[in-house]
Amino acid sequence: MGSSFLSELESFFYSYRNSSYLNSINSIYLNNVNSSYRNNVNSSYRNNVSKSNHPHYDRYMYDTKYSWDKHINSCINNYILSGSNNYSDSYIYSYICGQSRTRSGTREFHSSDRIELSIDPGTWNPMDEDMVSLDPIAFHSGEEPYKERIDFYQRRTGLTDAVQTGTGQLNGIPVAIGVMDFQFMGGSMGSVVGEKITRLIEYATNEFLPLILVCSSGGARMQEGSLSLMQMAKISSALYDYQSNKKLFYVSILTSPTTGGVTASFGMLGDIIIAEPNSYIAFAGKRVIEQTLKKTVPEGSQAAEYLFHKGLFDPIVPRNT
């Protein structure tokens, strides 16, 4: 990230903590429209690289000096605050890079794991925990009723739906955060997911909080039909007010997989968009594209590394050192 952007972002967060920061925020957003913005964002990763034996290592994409948890914090306050970590590097490595592996080569995270590793201990305040789907279109498939499917995943994951939202602190800075959970029906976005994220954005807007959304989703939830598609517009509308009218700061984090309606809406609307290495990021899946267009999709063309070179997002950040 360019030094000028860093200094303005630093000014924003110091002003934020003093509750007088609108002018600093405005200057950040004026800079964001500059055509060299993404080059400035990525320049720090060119200038601050370390050698790595990671099979997908690319010095123009990765800065492996920081753990995934520390890097989320740095993308919010950009080295504004310093202090001891809540978890040692060895703890983070063993916790994140366990035996269970996903397509991206890292442990599949439960949303609670991400929250625990990202938010200062004792500061997490969940929102709308009791919101559940009521099967609005009375969907029934040949396998099982939608309501029974919801009940199954609620028992399996301990969640009411595919996202957790709430507020907490990152190094003492209050933030609003939403974390999707792929273990709940593939992180699919139905009315509950859309409503919870929208309420979180509206709360962050009213309270002037920075916003983080961690995406992990197969897209819109087909069991709710067009109602699930409406969530794309609803969330995007709330983000427009948050970003364009209130000039507040939104970080989108894309994990594997991020596809469908999530990619086509809030996943790609961040002021800073971060992706995990080798994440599968797409709108339509490879099989659907090939069946529809009768053409072969090149292998790896929907991987984070390929999409980075096409300018789809800012840094690619590995979780572990």
N, C-alpha and C positions, 0 to 999 in steps of 0.2 A: 504494500500500500504506500502511495506517495507520501513524502514527508509533510506536504502541505495539507493533505487530507487527514493525516494522523494528527497534526497539531490542531486542526479544527474539531476533529472528533474528540480529542482530549479536552479541548475547551468546552465542548458541549457537555461532557459528563461532569466536569467540575462545576460548571454552571448549573447543571441539573441538580446536583446535590445541594446547591444553595438556593434552589427553587426559583432561579431567575435565568432562564436558558433559551427563550424563544429566539432571540437574535442569533445565537450560536447555531441553533437548529436550522434556521433559514439559510445561513451561510453554507452549511453542509449540503443542503438540498440544491442550492444554486450550483454548487460544484459538481453535483451528481449529473447534471445535464451536459456537462462538458464531454466532448466526444472521446477524450482520452481517459475517461474515468476507469474503465476496466483495465486499461494498460497500467494505470497508477496502482490499482488494487493488486495486480499480479506482480508488479515490479519488486515488491519486498520478497517474493518467493524466488525471484531470480537472483537477488542479491544476498539472500540468507539461506544457503542450501547446505546440506550435509550429505556425506556419502552414505549409500544404503545398498543392501543386497536384496531389498524387496523386489520381487519379479516385475512389479508394475511401476517401479520407481522412475520418475521423470523429474529432473531438477527444475523444470519450468512449472511444475504443478505442485510439488510437495515441499513442505518445510517440516521435516521430521524431528525438529529440535524439541517440539512441545508435544505433550500427550493430548489426546482428543479432548479431554475435559478442560485442560488449561487453554487449549486453543479456542474453545467456545468462549471462554472468558476474554481472551485476547481480542477476539473479533467484536466483542461488545465494548470493551473499554480500551483496547489497543495499548496494553502495557501501562495504563494509567495507575493502577494500584499494584502494589507488591505485597508479598507476605508469604507465610508458609502454606503449603498445600494441605487440603483436608485429607488427601490420600497420597501415599508414596507412589513413585513410578512403578515399583515392583508390584504393588497392590493393584494399580490400574491395569498393568499388563496382564497379570494373572486373572483378573476379574473379567476383562474385556476379551482377551484372546484365549478363552477356554477351549474345551474339547469340542463343543458344539459350534459348527461353522456354517456360514451361509454362502450364497453365491459370491459375495464380496470378499470371502476369506476371513471374516471376523465373526465373533459370536453374535447370534441373534439376540437382540436386546428386548427384554420386557420394558415397557414404558416406565415402570417404576425404577428400573435400573438406571435409565438415563437421567431421571429426575434426581435420584440419589447422588449420582456422580457429578451432576451439574450445578445443583443448588446448594447454597450454604446450609449446613446442618441446622435443623430446627426452624427453618424459615419458610418451608413449603406450606401453602394454604390452598387446598384444592377448591375448585368451583364446580357447581352443578353436578355433583357426584350422583345424585339420585335420578337424573334424567335418563329415561329408557324409551325404546321404541315401542309403539303400540300397533305395529303392523298396519300402516295407514291404508294400503290398497288390498289388504287381505290376501297376500300372496301365498300360493301353494304350488309346490313343485311335485314332481313324481316321487321325490325322496322323502321329504318331511316338511311340515308347515314352517313358515318363516319364524313364527313365535317360538317354536320348539328349538329351532336352530340358534336363535338369540339366547334362549335359556341355557343351552349347552355351552356356548362360549362364555357366558357369564360365570358358569360354574368352573369352567376350565381355566379362565384367566383371572377371575376375581374382579373383573371390571364390568361396568354396566354397558359400555360400548367401546368403540375402537380409538378413542382419544381421551387423554387426561389433560385437563386445563387447570390453571391456577396461577398464583403469584408466589414469588420467593425473592431471594437475593443472590446475586453473583458478586462475590467479594464486597458485600455490603451495599451493592447497588440494587434497588428494587426493580424487578422485571416481571412482565407477564409472559408465561410460557405455556405452550401446548405441545404435547408429545403424542404422536399417533402410535398405535400398537398393531403390528402386522399379525400378531398371534390371535387377534380377535377378528375373525372373518376376513382375513387378508387385509386388515386395515381399511376396509371399504368404507366409503363416505355415504352415509344415509342422513336422514333428517336430524338425528341426535348429534352426530359428528358435526354437521354443518352449523347447527344451532349453538353447540358448545363453543366452537371456534369463533363464531360471530359474536357471541356474548363476551368472550375473552377480549376480542379486538375492541369492542365498544367500551369495556371496562378500562382497557389500556388507554383508549382515547380520552375518556373522562378523567382518568387519573394521571395522564401524561407519562405513561410508563413505556420504556423500550419493550419491544415484542420479539419473542423467539418462537418459531413454529418448526418442529422436527417432523418431517414428512416420511411416512412409510406406508404405502398404500397401493392396492391393486386398482384403485379408481372408484367410480361411483358404484353404489350398491344396487344391483339390478332388482333385488327384492322390493325396492321402494319406487321403481319406475322413474317417471319424470320428476317426482319429488326429490330424488337424489340428485338429479341434474340441476335442479333449482338452487342447490346449495352452492354451486360454483359462483353463480351470479350474486347470491346473498353475501358470501364471504368477500368476494372481490369488491362489492359495493362498500362494505364496512372498511376494507383496507384503503379504498380510495379516500374516504373521509379521514382515516388515520394518517395516511402518508401525505396526500396532496393538500388537504385542508388544514390539518393540525401540524403538519411537518414533523411527524414523529418517526422513530427509527425502527425498522423491521428487518430481522435476520431470518432467512429461510435456510434450513439445513436439510439436504436431500440424502436420504439413506436408501439402501437397497431392499425392495424395489420402490421406486416412486413413478407411478404410471397413471394413465387415464385422466379423470377429472381433477385430480389433485395437481398433476403436472400442468394441466391446462388452466389452472386458476392460481390459488395462493402459493403453490410451490415455486412458481417462477416470478413472483411479484416482489421478492425481497429487495431491499436496498443493497444488501450483501447476500449473495447466494453461495452457500458452502455445500460441497458434495463429499461423500466418503469415497475412498479409492475403490475402483472397479464396481461401483454401484450400477445397477440396472435402472436407467432413467429413460422414460419414453412416454409417448401418448398411447398409441396403439402398440400391442405386442408384436413380436416378430411373426408368429404364426398367423395372426389376423391380417397383417399387411400382406404376407405372401399369398394367403388365400384370396384376398380381395383384389390385389393388383396382378396376381399371377407372375410375380417377380421374386427373385431371391434377395433377401436382405443380407448384406455383407455381415459376416461374423464380427462382433465387437463394435458395430456401428451404433449400438444403444448403450454402450459402456461409458462411464463418466470420463475416462481418459480421452476417448475420441470426441465426445461432446464438448469437453473443455477447449480443445483446439478449434472448435467451431464457435467459441465465444458464448456458450449457453449459460455459464455461471462464472464465479470468481475463483477462489482457490479450491483445490482438492486437498483435504486434510485427513491424514490417517489418525486413527484413534490412539494408537500406541506410539511410544518413542522408538 
